[in-house]
Amino acid sequence: STALTVVAAEADEPSTAAAAAEAGAGEPSTAATTAAVLPPAVPRPCATRSCVLPPRLCTDEPSSLEPVSQGDVVITIAFYRADVPDAPTQLYQTLASQRLTELRDVLECPMDEITDQAQHAIGRQVASGSACFFIGGNFYDDMRDKSEFSHTSVRYSDEIVTFARKHGLEVPGCPNSIQPGDANLPQRQKCMEKTKFGELELQPGSTSLYIHHGDCTHIMVVMDIRLVNATDPQRRCQYPHLIYRARRKDRLCRICNKTGAAKVTYNDRHAPADPCFFCPDCNDKLHYKFNAQQNRWESVYDFEEFPYVAG
């Protein structure tokens, strides 16, 4: 596997490069070769301390008290919605010694809540654990055992590779894009749970993709790569460290204009707008009535209703 490629830049802190060299001398096996700072061309998604969130709390288990190696590397990764690429939704710090699945397991997305609501509505669970990273021209699928759902989990890259063989695949800012008829496509498919960040070729400003829930796509941008210092969380269990989360834009119910919306309807002829957002109480009063004979609630007329989660 290739070692983490750290691109050097002019540091705004003169001591950074020296500290990196000193740490590297004591840890010759570390993947980092020098320190890197954020290039001026890549804007920081948050410059105020009010955006910074405290590190996660660790449990009292001995394994959670493991300290971070002083030769480890901190990688700062920003996540963007594919339809809003100019505003980050989350910012994480992860270690080069961590596996891709460790970051994947803590990522937050409104689609997770929508899936949970759908499972509750239909009264059964569905497999939603499949996911894929596309980094440096390679696919990293989450192929961990999904227990009773393992038979329904899919390798997302299979469908993408089939498409890429015919049309090619190009991601702006991502090196090693796939060309039509690429004979090395099978070698580009790897397992997320077997790959560490330190084995990837990363540099500040590089762009990657994260795909889950079928077609929910997030843009990943490496914002910073540097050595661990004294101001960082010092326990491994505190990583990946969520340091920024964008505020969600909640919507009020269009009927009462007081309670947050929980449902959104389409083709609703009695609604004041299309789509229209409802709180649970207003939605039930307008759209449903109780059938005493069948002992259940029924819709009064035809319309399309979906769970609403603020994004």
Disulfide bonds with the S-S distance in Angstrom:
Cys46-Cys51 2.43
Cys58-Cys237 1.66
